[in-house]
Amino acid sequence: MSTLFSSKLAMKTEAQQLNIIFVPYLAPGHMNPMVDTARLFARYGVNVTIITTHANALTFQKAIDSDFSCGYHIRTQVVPFPAAQVGLPDGVENIKDGTSLKMLGKLGQGISMLEGQIEPLIQDLKPDCLVTDMLYPWTVDSAAKLGIPRLYYYSSSYFSSCAGYFIRKHKPHESTHKFSIPGLPHNIEVTTLQLEEWLRTKNETTDTLNVAYESETKSYATLYNSFHELESDYEQLYKSTLGIKCWSVGPVSAWVNKGDEEKANRGHKEDLAQESEWLNWLNSKQNESVLYVSFGSLTRLSYAQIVEIAYGLENSGHDFILVIRKKDGDEDGHGFLQEFEQRMKESNNGYIIWNWAPQLLILNHPAIGGIVTHCGWNSILESVSAGLPMITWPMFAEQFYNEKLLADVLKIGVPVGATENKFWATVGEDPVVGREEIAKAVVQLMGREESKEMRRRARKFGDDSKKTIEEGGSSYNNLMQLLDELKSLKISRSLEKLTR
């Protein structure tokens, strides 16, 4: 009797233990939130496998090892990146490593070749569910072969998803230069130049993305790194218009790093020797008096633009921290920036951090009063979680839609006046935003009176972002419901097999 009971118990326990594979796309804006989501699933009892390549695994392995040593079932499964086959140096395995259009093409080719290695691995591991990036549409078939659900992972906002959907459907940009996006609950005006390049001019990317969007409709559901209180109108619109089941489980970075002092170092093994210097500088400043300026990991700034940023910040009269990459602004960008850095040291009005900054740590410092952002969704969520208003400076992809969400819907953003959606590596002249516009936006955001209401709203969203991930909060409840649903599906599949 006891043996029968224990075997039934073992079956029940096994049925409740979900095995889920996560396959992140090899670009920071896609990979970071998915890895955070995978870690979150593991914390709530899921047996998690993240499939990636060697160089990419290195960027987050420390966090995975730490989770594993805490008793969570999480591991990385590494597949080799075909660098030699596509003509790339060893270790260049992420879109952020591309320094030219040619190199980005080779990276894209290498990433598409991974299907041949990942697909058999998925079949061998026999997971109960696949969570894969939108840019891996082929995983719909992988899931179908195993008879399991595929969750389409979208690493940006509901707003950008809905805006893009209605523009692709109604094509307003084909008949006019400026228009209101049809189908949205708010009146959102955009120009054709602010749309993604692949939408304005058909190219290889157009076909790739159309296939990706088609895979969304064939997936079991979509997973969003967003939260109900931030985008309720567009979450609702997405469900009713696209008719796709979706789960909001964000902000995942704030959730997975909750109460974790190590969060500052995410993805970086370098020792932060400079930390005390910038921290001392920030500690000497008044609350909410410093503007943080960062453009994300895929933006490359021209020398002309760096000059305008430097003068714009200086002329605004407000203190700032500027994160700049050594690769940016060649054409003697360095000489100019070193002089500028020296001048800022003397005036004590600005501080330059080279290459990489512990963004989460800085944003949550009481001296920070706002951020200049490229409108990448992860940076937006980190700023929202810190309760900060933003100067919006979109560059490419869906970032111009995110700007509209911040400025026109949530009213916690001040546009700097970026006019053209353009990835740095594509041909044509890079658009430059002038120092006057930059200084004006800084004054508008950092001036006490001008931004009082905006600050109040930003703080409210910051509070909401903390409540949503607590027990009983909307993102917390969504994650619990999703895991329960996946367990029920697993049990149903087991019963089907038994009755066959």
Number of C-alpha atoms within 10 A of each C-alpha: 5 7 8 9 10 11 11 12 12 12 14 12 11 13 19 18 15 22 23 22 26 22 23 25 23 21 16 20 19 20 20 22 24 28 21 23 25 27 26 22 22 23 19 13 17 20 21 23 22 23 22 24 21 17 16 23 18 15 15 19 15 15 19 21 15 12 18 16 11 10 12 21 20 25 20 20 14 15 15 12 25 18 18 10 11 16 12 17 9 11 13 16 26 21 20 17 15 19 14 12 14 11 18 17 14 20 26 17 15 21 20 12 15 16 14 9 12 19 15 11 14 18 13 9 12 16 20 23 23 25 24 26 23 25 21 20 23 15 25 21 15 19 24 13 10 14 13 20 21 26 26 29 28 21 21 22 27 27 23 20 18 22 22 17 19 16 18 13 10 12 14 17 20 10 9 10 11 14 15 15 23 18 15 15 11 13 13 16 12 18 15 20 15 22 23 22 20 15 18 15 10 10 11 9 13 16 11 14 16 13 16 18 16 12 21 22 15 16 20 19 20 20 23 24 25 26 27 21 15 20 18 14 16 21 23 15 18 20 15 11 13 13 12 16 15 20 23 23 25 27 25 28 23 20 21 20 16 13 9 10 9 10 18 16 17 17 18 15 11 8 8 13 7 11 13 11 11 15 13 10 16 23 14 10 16 13 13 15 18 23 25 23 22 21 21 20 16 20 18 19 19 18 19 17 18 21 17 19 23 19 16 21 26 20 16 19 14 17 24 27 22 23 19 22 18 13 14 17 21 15 11 9 17 15 12 16 19 12 11 19 19 14 14 17 13 10 9 14 18 26 21 20 18 13 12 16 20 16 18 20 15 18 23 16 16 16 21 23 27 27 27 28 26 26 28 27 23 23 21 23 26 21 24 25 24 27 25 28 28 34 29 28 24 29 26 22 20 23 25 25 24 26 29 23 23 20 18 17 19 16 17 27 29 24 21 21 16 19 19 20 22 21 17 20 16 11 9 8 8 17 16 18 19 18 21 17 16 26 23 16 24 26 17 16 27 26 14 14 10 12 18 12 13 21 23 15 19 24 19 15 22 20 15 20 29 16 16 22 24 14 11 12 16 21 27 19 18 21 20 16 13 17 18 14 12 18 19 14 17 23 17 13 15 13 11 10 9 8 6 5
